[in-house]
Amino acid sequence: MRAPLHDLHASNLLTYGSLAAAMITVAASIGSHTAVAACALAIATIADAFDGRFARQFHRSERQARIGRELDSLVDAIAFGLAPVALVSARIGAAGTLAAVLSWAVALFYVTAVVTRLAFYNIQDDDDRFIGIPTPAAALLCCTSLLVPVPAPFAAWPLAVAGVLMIAPLEIPRPGVPGLSLFAAWAVSMAAVFAAQAIG
């Protein structure tokens, strides 16, 4: 008898690492440690950027490769759907009642956009381009937005913008090494900035 335990595989370590970083984001957000939360979310995007290349370094059966693809989407829904909402909610919590309700409505829209974007990506046949921005980019936008001070009633703006950009009919060429390097540099710089804030 085969069990889920048997599908644990070293090729998915970076994907699980992204999940762990996302859980740190949620826990730190609940504890109002915003800089730690943002740093962890940036680290999750770094892990996601390289998890596919990492996994391909292993000899895998077709089943193991399929499990890896499923895990990637499931973890992305948590890391780049739930975790950014937890991060932004640290600001939403200080809003008035009406503003908080509207902000959480925006948060629901964002999570809906994330899971819709992931489902669309899973069945898309075009390997040369993205339609709508990828979910890790949306999460990094939420991280970066923390560097811009805004009143609590407007704290959910990055969720609204990122949600629209994920499901919009925007054609984005799939990045090669230069594009991936720029994205990684963005993520690393955000991790460094927020790590410095957390330490300071």
C-alpha positions in Angstrom: 0.0 0.0 0.0 1.4 3.4 -1.0 0.9 6.3 1.4 1.6 10.1 1.1 4.7 9.5 3.2 6.2 7.6 0.3 5.9 10.7 -1.9 8.2 12.8 0.3 11.2 13.4 -1.9 14.4 15.5 -1.5 13.7 17.2 -4.9 10.9 19.1 -3.2 13.0 20.6 -0.4 13.0 24.2 -1.8 9.2 24.0 -2.2 8.8 22.9 1.4 11.3 25.6 2.3 9.0 28.2 0.7 6.1 26.7 2.7 8.1 27.0 5.9 9.0 30.7 5.1 5.3 31.4 4.5 4.3 29.9 7.8 6.9 32.2 9.5 5.3 35.1 7.6 1.9 34.2 9.0 3.2 33.7 12.6 5.2 36.8 12.6 2.3 38.9 11.2 0.1 37.6 14.0 2.7 38.7 16.4 3.0 42.1 14.8 6.7 41.4 13.8 6.1 42.9 10.4 9.8 43.2 9.3 10.4 39.5 10.1 7.2 38.6 8.3 8.2 40.5 5.2 11.7 39.1 5.2 10.3 35.6 5.4 7.9 36.2 2.5 10.8 37.5 0.4 12.7 34.3 1.2 9.7 32.3 0.1 9.8 33.9 -3.3 13.5 33.2 -3.6 12.9 29.5 -2.9 10.1 29.4 -5.4 12.2 31.0 -8.1 14.7 28.2 -8.0 12.6 25.2 -6.8 12.0 23.9 -10.4 15.7 24.0 -11.3 16.6 22.4 -8.0 14.1 19.6 -8.5 15.4 18.8 -12.0 18.8 18.0 -10.5 17.4 14.8 -9.1 16.5 11.6 -10.8 12.7 11.4 -10.5 10.0 9.0 -11.6 7.1 10.5 -13.6 5.0 10.2 -10.4 7.5 12.1 -8.4 7.7 14.9 -11.0 3.9 15.1 -11.0 3.8 15.3 -7.2 6.4 18.1 -7.4 4.2 20.1 -9.8 1.1 19.6 -7.6 3.1 20.6 -4.4 4.4 23.7 -6.1 0.9 25.0 -6.8 -0.5 24.1 -3.4 2.4 25.7 -1.6 2.1 28.8 -3.8 -1.5 29.2 -2.8 -0.3 29.4 0.8 2.9 31.3 0.4 1.7 33.9 -2.1 -2.0 33.8 -1.3 -2.5 33.5 2.4 0.9 34.8 3.6 0.7 38.2 1.9 -2.8 38.7 3.3 -1.5 38.0 6.8 1.4 40.4 6.2 -0.9 43.3 5.0 -3.4 42.5 7.7 -1.0 43.8 10.3 -1.8 47.2 8.9 -5.5 46.5 8.2 -6.1 45.7 11.9 -5.6 49.4 12.9 -8.3 50.6 10.5 -11.8 51.6 11.5 -14.7 49.1 11.2 -15.9 50.1 7.8 -12.4 50.4 6.4 -11.5 47.0 7.9 -14.5 45.3 6.2 -13.6 46.8 2.9 -10.0 45.9 3.3 -10.9 42.3 4.1 -13.1 42.2 1.0 -10.1 43.3 -1.0 -8.1 40.5 0.7 -10.7 38.0 -0.4 -10.5 39.3 -3.9 -6.7 38.9 -3.8 -6.8 35.3 -2.6 -9.4 34.5 -5.2 -7.1 36.0 -7.9 -4.2 33.9 -6.6 -6.0 30.6 -6.8 -7.6 31.5 -10.1 -4.2 32.5 -11.5 -2.6 29.2 -10.3 -5.4 27.1 -11.8 -5.0 29.0 -15.1 -1.3 28.5 -15.0 -1.6 24.7 -14.4 -3.5 24.2 -17.6 -1.8 26.8 -19.8 -0.1 25.3 -22.8 2.0 28.3 -23.7 5.5 27.9 -22.2 6.9 31.1 -23.8 4.9 33.6 -21.8 2.8 34.4 -18.7 -0.7 35.8 -18.8 -0.9 38.1 -15.8 1.9 38.5 -13.3 3.0 35.4 -11.5 2.0 35.0 -7.9 5.5 35.4 -6.4 5.7 38.8 -8.1 2.4 39.7 -6.5 3.7 38.7 -3.1 6.9 40.7 -3.6 4.8 43.7 -4.5 3.0 43.3 -1.1 6.4 43.2 0.6 7.7 46.2 -1.2 4.6 48.2 -0.4 5.5 48.1 3.3 8.2 50.6 2.5 5.5 53.1 1.6 3.8 54.5 4.7 0.0 54.7 4.3 -3.0 55.3 6.6 -4.6 52.1 7.9 -7.8 52.5 5.8 -5.7 52.3 2.6 -3.4 49.5 3.7 -4.9 46.9 1.4 -4.0 48.8 -1.8 -1.2 46.3 -2.8 -3.6 43.4 -2.5 -6.0 45.2 -4.9 -3.3 46.1 -7.4 -1.7 42.7 -7.3 -5.0 40.9 -7.6 -5.9 42.8 -10.8 -2.5 42.3 -12.3 -2.6 38.5 -11.7 -5.8 38.0 -13.6 -5.5 40.8 -16.2 -4.8 39.9 -19.9 -1.2 41.0 -19.7 1.3 39.1 -21.9 4.6 38.8 -20.1 7.5 36.9 -21.9 8.8 34.1 -19.7 12.0 35.4 -18.3 15.4 33.9 -19.2 18.4 34.0 -17.0 18.6 37.9 -17.0 15.0 38.3 -16.0 15.2 35.6 -13.3 18.3 37.3 -12.0 16.6 40.6 -11.8 13.6 39.0 -9.9 16.0 37.3 -7.5 17.8 40.5 -6.9 14.5 42.2 -6.1 13.6 39.4 -3.7 17.1 39.4 -2.1 17.1 43.1 -1.6 13.7 43.0 0.1 14.9 40.2 2.4 18.0 42.2 3.2 16.1 45.4 3.9 13.6 43.8 6.2 16.2 41.6 7.9 18.1 44.8 8.7 14.9 46.4 10.1 14.2 43.3 12.2 17.7 43.2 13.6 17.7 47.0 14.2 
